[in-house]
Amino acid sequence: VYSTLHENNDQFGSLWELKIHHSGKLFVCDRNILNPGIRIFDTLENNMPLNNGSPIDVGLPPVDITFIE
């Protein structure tokens, strides 16, 4: 099954970094200057976007993801 995680069709940003957590969640840095943040997808549920598909605001456009457990 193929599913598009996120498609950026404009000129306002880029996907910077992807990391998958051991829980099966995929974390994506979205550097869109109009709506930057971290997007999260559940890879165990057909790449379903979490947070209603909206990026989680982290203050500035994200460049890296690190998991601290």
ABEGO torsion letter per residue (X at the ends): XBBBABBBABAAEBBABBBBBAAGBBBBBBABAABBEBBBBBAAAGGBBBGGGBBBBAGBBBABBBBBX
